[in-house]
């Protein structure tokens, strides 16, 4: 059994420690070069150039101009990411996080606030921080409601025994999951595969059979009790008539 939406590797999205997200992004940030480092490298290149074939001033200026343009583009990108992060507060999101071991997992939840560290925006989700770079999906309230309903259905089914092993002690849970499925709208139903709805129908039908069997057994017991009572009453009447005679 599996969900169609937001379902990966046989299970729903799982929590991942925010330290993984932070550390991986810091490693990427450390690979960037700032203007001071660039100038240091430029001076070193000038000092160690071939005196017989020196680099022209035009080339030095061109290199620095290119670096400046790249820095400005990066700065604009950071500003846009910050603006995007602020707009996500209160929204439901799905984060795609890659850990130190290279494994990818997903985190879902509502963005409580945005924190900034070294100019980088981090989203607070479920009391953990995740880099804005890990943002995978921004989900609507309708999406999250459908997702949670699907999650509830799968969780309840997993707690039930096999259909053939059902007993009336499972009646309440079966009727509850059947009620949830029957009230889902067309959009919400797309989050579950058809075989899950078929399985819920099988559970519900089995419970109805067990209820009818129990009712039939109760009726037989009552009829037997009534017959026995009538026979005893007839015997009492017979004895009473004999005594009178």
GILINGI-V171123 format. One record per pair of residues at least 24 apart in sequence whose C-alpha atoms are under 10 Angstrom apart, sorted by the first residue. I is the first residue (numbers start at 1). J is the second residue. D is the distance in whole Angstrom. If there is no record, write none. Layout:
I;J;D / I;J;D
This chain:
1;154;8 / 1;157;9 / 1;158;9 / 1;192;9 / 1;193;8 / 1;194;10 / 1;195;8 / 1;196;7 / 1;199;10 / 2;150;10 / 2;151;10 / 2;154;8 / 2;191;9 / 2;192;7 / 2;193;7 / 2;195;9 / 2;196;8 / 3;147;9 / 3;150;7 / 3;151;8 / 3;154;8 / 3;190;9 / 3;191;6 / 3;192;5 / 3;193;6 / 3;194;10 / 3;196;9 / 4;147;10 / 4;150;10 / 4;189;10 / 4;190;7 / 4;191;5 / 4;192;6 / 4;193;7 / 5;143;9 / 5;146;10 / 5;147;7 / 5;150;9 / 5;190;8 / 5;191;5 / 5;192;8 / 5;193;10 / 6;94;9 / 6;106;9 / 6;107;10 / 6;108;9 / 6;137;10 / 6;144;10 / 6;147;8 / 6;151;10 / 6;191;8 / 7;106;9 / 7;147;10 / 7;151;10 / 7;191;9 / 8;105;8 / 8;106;8 / 9;105;9 / 11;151;10 / 11;154;10 / 12;105;10 / 12;106;8 / 12;107;9 / 12;108;10 / 12;147;10 / 12;151;8 / 12;154;10 / 13;94;9 / 13;95;9 / 13;96;10 / 13;105;7 / 13;106;5 / 13;107;6 / 13;108;7 / 13;109;10 / 14;105;7 / 14;106;6 / 14;107;6 / 14;108;8 / 15;95;10 / 15;97;10 / 15;105;8 / 15;106;7 / 15;107;5 / 15;108;8 / 15;109;10 / 15;125;10 / 15;126;9 / 15;128;9 / 16;95;10 / 16;96;10 / 16;97;7 / 16;98;9 / 16;99;8 / 16;104;9 / 16;105;7 / 16;106;7 / 16;107;7 / 16;128;9 / 16;130;9 / 17;97;9 / 17;99;9 / 17;107;10 / 17;128;7 / 17;129;9 / 17;130;9 / 18;97;9 / 18;99;9 / 18;107;10 / 18;122;10 / 18;123;10 / 18;124;9 / 18;125;9 / 18;127;9 / 18;128;5 / 18;129;5 / 18;130;6 / 18;131;9 / 19;99;9 / 19;100;10 / 19;128;9 / 19;129;8 / 19;130;8 / 20;97;8 / 20;98;8 / 20;99;5 / 20;100;6 / 20;101;9 / 20;129;10 / 20;130;9 / 21;96;10 / 21;97;6 / 21;98;7 / 21;99;7 / 21;100;9 / 21;122;9 / 21;128;10 / 21;129;8 / 21;130;6 / 21;131;6 / 21;132;10 / 21;133;9 / 21;134;8 / 22;99;10 / 22;117;10 / 22;122;9 / 22;129;8 / 22;130;7 / 22;131;7 / 23;99;9 / 23;100;8 / 23;131;10 / 24;97;9 / 24;98;8 / 24;99;7 / 24;100;7 / 24;131;9 / 25;98;10 / 25;120;9 / 25;130;9 / 25;131;7 / 25;132;10 / 25;133;8 / 25;134;9 / 26;117;10 / 26;118;9 / 26;120;9 / 26;131;10 / 29;118;9 / 29;120;9 / 32;71;10 / 33;67;10 / 33;71;9 / 34;67;9 / 34;68;10 / 34;71;8 / 35;64;9 / 35;67;8 / 35;68;8 / 35;71;8 / 38;63;10 / 38;64;8 / 38;67;8 / 38;68;10 / 39;64;8 / 39;67;10 / 75;119;10 / 78;119;7 / 78;120;7 / 78;121;8 / 79;119;9 / 79;120;9 / 79;121;9 / 81;120;8 / 81;121;7 / 81;122;10 / 81;132;7 / 81;133;8 / 82;114;9 / 82;115;10 / 82;116;9 / 82;119;9 / 82;120;8 / 82;121;6 / 82;122;9 / 82;132;8 / 83;121;9 / 84;121;9 / 84;132;9 / 85;111;9 / 85;113;9 / 85;114;7 / 85;115;9 / 85;116;10 / 85;121;7 / 85;122;8 / 85;123;7 / 85;131;10 / 85;132;7 / 85;133;10 / 85;135;10 / 86;111;10 / 86;113;8 / 86;114;6 / 86;115;9 / 86;121;9 / 86;122;10 / 86;123;9 / 87;111;10 / 87;113;10 / 87;114;9 / 88;112;9 / 88;113;8 / 88;114;8 / 88;123;8 / 88;132;10 / 88;138;8 / 89;113;6 / 89;114;7 / 89;123;8 / 89;124;9 / 89;125;10 / 91;138;7 / 91;139;7 / 91;140;7 / 91;141;8 / 92;125;9 / 92;137;9 / 92;138;6 / 92;139;5 / 92;140;7 / 92;141;7 / 92;143;9 / 92;144;7 / 93;123;10 / 93;125;9 / 93;135;7 / 93;136;8 / 93;137;6 / 93;138;4 / 93;139;5 / 93;140;8 / 93;144;9 / 94;125;10 / 94;134;9 / 94;135;7 / 94;136;6 / 94;137;5 / 94;138;6 / 94;139;7 / 95;123;10 / 95;125;9 / 95;130;8 / 95;131;9 / 95;132;9 / 95;133;9 / 95;134;5 / 95;135;5 / 95;136;5 / 95;137;7 / 95;138;9 / 96;130;10 / 96;131;10 / 96;133;9 / 96;134;5 / 96;135;6 / 96;136;6 / 96;137;9 / 97;130;8 / 97;131;9 / 97;133;9 / 97;134;6 / 97;135;8 / 97;136;9 / 98;134;8 / 106;134;10 / 106;135;10 / 106;136;9 / 107;134;10 / 107;135;10 / 107;136;10 / 108;136;10 / 108;137;9 / 108;138;10 / 108;139;9 / 108;144;9 / 109;139;9 / 109;144;9 / 110;138;10 / 110;139;9 / 110;141;10 / 110;144;10 / 142;187;9 / 142;188;9 / 143;187;9 / 143;188;8 / 143;191;9 / 144;188;10 / 145;188;8 / 146;184;8 / 146;185;9 / 146;187;8 / 146;188;5 / 146;189;8 / 146;190;9 / 146;191;7 / 146;192;10 / 147;188;8 / 147;189;10 / 147;190;10 / 147;191;7 / 147;192;9 / 148;188;10 / 148;191;10 / 149;177;10 / 149;180;8 / 149;181;9 / 149;184;8 / 149;188;8 / 149;189;9 / 149;191;9 / 149;192;10 / 150;180;9 / 150;181;9 / 150;184;9 / 150;188;8 / 150;189;8 / 150;190;9 / 150;191;6 / 150;192;6 / 150;193;10 / 150;196;10 / 151;191;9 / 151;192;9 / 152;177;8 / 152;180;9 / 153;177;6 / 153;178;9 / 153;180;8 / 153;181;8 / 153;192;9 / 153;196;9 / 153;197;10 / 153;200;9 / 154;192;9 / 154;196;8 / 157;196;9 / 157;199;9 / 157;200;8 / 157;203;9 / 160;203;9 / 161;203;10 / 162;203;9 / 163;199;8 / 163;200;10 / 163;202;7 / 163;203;6 / 163;204;9 / 163;205;10 / 163;206;7 / 163;207;9 / 164;202;10 / 164;203;9 / 164;206;8 / 165;206;10 / 166;203;8 / 166;206;7 / 166;207;7 / 166;210;9 / 167;206;9 / 167;207;7 / 167;210;7 / 167;211;9 / 168;206;10 / 168;207;7 / 168;208;9 / 168;209;10 / 168;210;7 / 168;211;7 / 168;214;9 / 169;207;10 / 170;203;9 / 170;207;8 / 171;203;9 / 171;204;8 / 171;206;10 / 171;207;6 / 171;208;9 / 171;210;9 / 171;211;9 / 172;207;10 / 173;203;10 / 173;204;10 / 174;200;8 / 174;201;9 / 174;202;10 / 174;203;6 / 174;204;6 / 174;205;10 / 174;206;10 / 174;207;8 / 175;200;9 / 175;203;9 / 175;204;7 / 175;207;9 / 175;208;10 / 176;204;10 / 177;201;10 / 177;203;10 / 177;204;9 / 178;203;8 / 178;204;7 / 179;204;10
